[in-house]
Amino acid sequence: MTSSNTKNDMKATEQTFQQTERFIRKVVQKFPVSEETAIFTDIHVRVSQDSGEMLAFDDNEQEINRCVVDQWIENKDEDFFDSVTAVLRGKLKQMSEQVDAIGIVKPFSFVLEDDEKETIAELYLADDDTVIIGGELMENLDQDLDAFFEELIKEE
């Protein structure tokens, strides 16, 4: 039996990649760099496994963009959200130059959610000096802080 990380029943089509790229590009275009930078922490991306609809919202539940990804309509794959996560992370990474230049105060992140607004995955996190694609920002923070404090104590 293969793990869900390596199993990929739903191979994304070229059309799916194009639709997700257009979706991300439209989100980025809604927040041009200007003197009035938007202040929120997350762009919430919701994907419906039934309708194939992908929507983006800001922290205040204001819709930013929506589209339908044909391949995702009534998709019953067990690893649906794993596949969606991989497609979106790949596109965000590929478009990182545009995404990082978005007119939103950093740090901000793209978060994948289901229909019930439950977080499935952090897709992309951008900070002034740090960009994390997948994984968690605070993943090794405890060890880093411990090492930092040990160095401080040694210097005294």
N, C-alpha and C positions, 0 to 999 in steps of 0.2 A: 504494500500500500504506500502510495506516495504522499508526502505532506502537502498541505494546501499552498505552501509557498512555491513549490516547484510544479504542482499540477496547474495546468492552464487550459481548461476545456474550451473556454471562450477566447478564441484568437481574434483580436481586434482587427477590423477591416480598415482599409485605407480611408473609407468614408467616415468611420468612427474617429480616426485620428484627425481628419480634416474638420469634422464637426466640433471636436473638443478644442482644437486649436482656435477655431473661429470664436468659440464660447469664451476662452481665456482672453483672446485679443479684445473682444468687446468689453469684458470686465475691466481690463487695463485701460481701455480708451475712456471709460466712465470717470477715471480718476487721473486726469492729466496733472503733471507737475505744475503747480502754481503757488502763489503766495498763500492761498488758503488751502493748506493740506488737510485732507480728511483725517479725522481722529476717530479711529476705532481699531480694535485689535484683531478681528478675524473677518475673513470672507468665508461665509458658510456656503458650501456647495452641497445641495441635496439632490440625490438621484433616486428616481422611482423605478423599481424593478418591473412594475406593471406597465406604466405609461411610457417608460424610456425618457421621461422628462428630466432635464438637468437644470436646476435653478441656482442662482447665486444671490445671497442676501448679505446685508451688512449686520452689525451687532444689534441694530434697532429693528430688525425684521423687514427692512426696506428692500424690496426686490431690486437687484442690480441688472440681472440678465436671466434669460431662459432660452432653452432650445430643446429639441427632441433628438435623441440619438437613436436612429432607426434600429440598429443592432440590439439595443437594450430594451425595446418594447416587448413586454411579456416574456422576458428572459427568465428562465427557471433554473439556471445553473446554480449549483450549490456554492461555487466560489465566485459568484457574480461581483460582490463588493471587492474581493481581492483583485479581480481583473480590472474593475473600474479604477481602483486605487493605483494599480500599475500604469494604466493608460494616462491618468491625470498627472501622476508624479513625473512620468516620462515627458509629457508635454510641458509641464511647468519648468522642469529642468532645462529642456531644450529652449524654452522661451525666457529663461531666467534674466537675461539682460533687460527685456521689456518689463517683466514682472517686478524686478528690483527697482526700476525707475518709476514705479507707480506713485501717484501723489497721495500716499497714505503715510501717516507718521509711523515710523518703525519703533519697535518690532511689530510685525503683523504676520498672520499666517492664513493659509488656505486650509480649511478643515472640511473633510468629507463627512456628511451626515446621511442618515436614512430618512424615510418619510416621517418618522416620529421624532425627528430632530435629535436623535441619539448620535453621538460622535462615533464614527467608525475608524477614522484615521486622520492624523495630521499629515497633510500632503506636502506642505512647503512652509517654511518659516524664514522670514527675512528680517535681519537686524542690520544695523549699520555696518558691522564688520563680520557678521556671521550669516551664512545661509545654510539651513539644514533641510535637506530633502528627505523626508521620511525620518523616522526615529524621533527622539524626544530631545528638546532643548536642555533639559535638566538631567539627562541620562547619567552622567558621571560627575555631577556637581558635588556630591558628598566627598568623593575621593579627591577631587580638585581642591575643595576648600580645606580638607584635612591636610593635604600636602602644603598648601599655601600657609596655613597657620603654623605648621611644624617649622617651615622656613623662617617665619617671623620670630618664633620663639628662639631658634638657633642664633639669629642675628642680635638678640638682646644681650 
